[in-house]
Amino acid sequence: MILIISHVSAAPIIENDVKLTNTTNANHPSWSPDGKKIVYAANQAIWIMNSDGSGQKKLYDGMAWEGEPVFNEDGSKIYFAAESKKAFSARYISIHVMNSDGSDGVKLTENSDCRNPAVSPDGNRLVYSSRESGNYDIWIMSPDGTENKRLTDSEGDENSPAWSPDGSTIVYSSMGDIFTIGINAVRPVQLTSDTYNNIEPSYSPDGNSIVYTSNVGGDYDLWILSADGSSQMKLTNYPSDEKAPVWSPDGTKIAYTSNKDGDFNIWVMTVKDSSIEPDKVEEVPVVNEKVINNEYVLKLRDYAANKPREFIGIVLLGSFLFVVLIVGTFLRRIS
């Protein structure tokens, strides 16, 4: 585990910083794959605009809470979370998908809270957080909502998953720290370990850095962390809250939300890659994640994660039969 992380601020690398929206409660910006559009949530609805802030348009408003929108791999669809309700049941949050023009919306998940969708770079998988097993865990499913399987299982809530550019790793936040896990791994790697709230991580397009939000110093600011957790730097230092950062596809800009003008709105900063030199931290031992390559072990792990009651029942039954066999053999020998 990474146990020690320095919090010394480096020199600012922001070339310019532009406010794109002028609304209230704007949050969760997401770039289109070509970098020309930004989808975001505001006032419980899904909106879209050009990357310079022009052409703002409401895409979807189901008269309930909607948020956390993201484009798919080719920009043709938008996944998002929305509040749902069945007859005679409590409200819950489900994952939906629609065309990028706001048409043909479809609900993909049912019953338990599911949110924070993110599409893999190849478009074949969707990662999200779900309370299917009690608390929020990281899950993966097909883009059509089928083939759900749980990837993580810890005591705390795990949220805000995001893909690495090569699709092999997922970064997420849990209990105030940043973690990564390979899609075929059995345990995560912890990148931060402190008393602050480190949340909302997102990979840079080259996969070398992770931008995230932290409340070091009281207000939430944006920080950059090397992908292996060995170094970091503070990116913003405003007397306000900066949250939900995400890199543009070309790596030159970061979209985020901020209330530095009063209400939360979408902002975009231009950064200089050559200036990103995170502060080095003292060398500490790193525990690499354990990767499973055996097909049968992977199937057994997925079965245990997705059907825990059945798996526990089979284990208990097998243990009981084993004990009966041992006791029976012992009694035959002494009789």
LINTACOR-V541899 format. One record per residue. RES is the residue in one letter. PHI is phi as a letter, one per 30 degrees, with the letter a starting at -180 (999 if undefined). D_FIRST is the distance of its C-alpha to the first C-alpha in whole Angstrom. Layout:
res: {RES:RES}
phi: {PHI:PHI}
d_first: {D_FIRST:D_FIRST}
//
This chain:
res: {M:I:L:I:I:S:H:V:S:A:A:P:I:I:E:N:D:V:K:L:T:N:T:T:N:A:N:H:P:S:W:S:P:D:G:K:K:I:V:Y:A:A:N:Q:A:I:W:I:M:N:S:D:G:S:G:Q:K:K:L:Y:D:G:M:A:W:E:G:E:P:V:F:N:E:D:G:S:K:I:Y:F:A:A:E:S:K:K:A:F:S:A:R:Y:I:S:I:H:V:M:N:S:D:G:S:D:G:V:K:L:T:E:N:S:D:C:R:N:P:A:V:S:P:D:G:N:R:L:V:Y:S:S:R:E:S:G:N:Y:D:I:W:I:M:S:P:D:G:T:E:N:K:R:L:T:D:S:E:G:D:E:N:S:P:A:W:S:P:D:G:S:T:I:V:Y:S:S:M:G:D:I:F:T:I:G:I:N:A:V:R:P:V:Q:L:T:S:D:T:Y:N:N:I:E:P:S:Y:S:P:D:G:N:S:I:V:Y:T:S:N:V:G:G:D:Y:D:L:W:I:L:S:A:D:G:S:S:Q:M:K:L:T:N:Y:P:S:D:E:K:A:P:V:W:S:P:D:G:T:K:I:A:Y:T:S:N:K:D:G:D:F:N:I:W:V:M:T:V:K:D:S:S:I:E:P:D:K:V:E:E:V:P:V:V:N:E:K:V:I:N:N:E:Y:V:L:K:L:R:D:Y:A:A:N:K:P:R:E:F:I:G:I:V:L:L:G:S:F:L:F:V:V:L:I:V:G:T:F:L:R:R:I:S}
phi: {999:d:c:b:b:d:b:d:d:c:d:e:b:d:d:a:b:b:d:c:c:b:b:b:h:d:a:h:d:b:d:d:e:d:i:c:b:b:c:a:c:a:h:i:b:c:b:b:a:d:d:c:j:d:i:d:b:d:c:a:b:d:i:b:d:b:a:h:d:b:d:d:d:c:i:d:b:b:c:a:c:a:d:b:a:c:d:i:b:d:d:b:c:b:c:b:b:b:d:d:c:j:c:h:d:b:d:c:b:b:i:c:d:b:a:h:d:a:c:d:e:d:i:c:b:b:c:a:c:b:c:e:c:j:c:d:b:c:b:b:b:d:e:c:j:c:h:d:b:d:c:b:a:b:d:c:d:c:b:h:d:b:d:d:e:d:i:c:b:b:c:a:c:a:h:i:b:c:b:b:b:d:d:c:c:c:b:d:c:c:c:b:a:a:c:c:c:c:b:h:d:a:d:d:e:d:i:d:b:b:c:a:c:b:c:e:j:j:d:d:b:c:b:c:b:d:d:c:i:d:a:a:a:d:c:c:b:c:d:a:c:c:b:h:d:a:d:d:e:c:i:c:b:b:c:a:c:a:c:d:c:j:c:d:b:d:b:b:c:c:b:c:e:d:c:d:b:e:d:d:c:d:d:b:d:c:c:d:d:d:c:c:c:d:d:d:d:d:d:d:d:d:d:d:d:c:b:d:d:d:d:d:d:d:d:d:d:d:d:d:d:d:d:e:d:d:d:d:d:d:d:d:d:c:d}
d_first: {0:4:6:9:11:15:18:21:23:24:28:29:29:31:34:36:35:37:38:39:40:42:41:40:36:35:32:29:31:30:32:34:33:36:35:38:38:35:35:34:35:38:40:38:39:38:39:40:41:41:38:40:41:44:46:44:45:44:43:42:43:43:44:41:37:36:33:30:32:31:33:32:32:36:36:39:37:35:33:33:32:35:37:39:41:43:46:46:42:39:38:35:33:33:32:35:36:40:41:40:44:43:45:45:42:40:38:35:34:36:35:32:30:28:27:25:27:26:28:26:27:30:31:30:28:27:24:24:23:25:26:28:26:26:23:22:20:20:23:24:28:31:32:35:33:34:31:29:25:22:19:17:17:16:17:17:19:17:19:20:19:20:21:20:23:23:22:20:17:17:15:15:15:14:15:15:12:11:10:11:13:15:19:19:15:15:11:9:6:5:7:9:8:12:15:17:18:16:18:20:18:20:20:22:25:24:20:19:18:17:19:19:20:19:21:21:24:25:27:24:24:23:20:19:15:15:14:11:10:11:14:16:19:22:24:27:28:31:32:31:29:27:26:25:25:25:26:30:30:31:28:31:30:28:30:29:30:32:34:35:39:39:38:35:36:34:34:33:32:33:30:30:28:29:28:24:22:19:19:17:14:13:12:8:7:5:5:8:10:13:16:19:22:25:27:28:25:24:27:26:23:25:28:26:24:27:29:28:31:33:30:30:33:34:31:33:36:35:34:37:39:38:38:42:42:41:43:46:46:46:49:51:51:52:55}
//
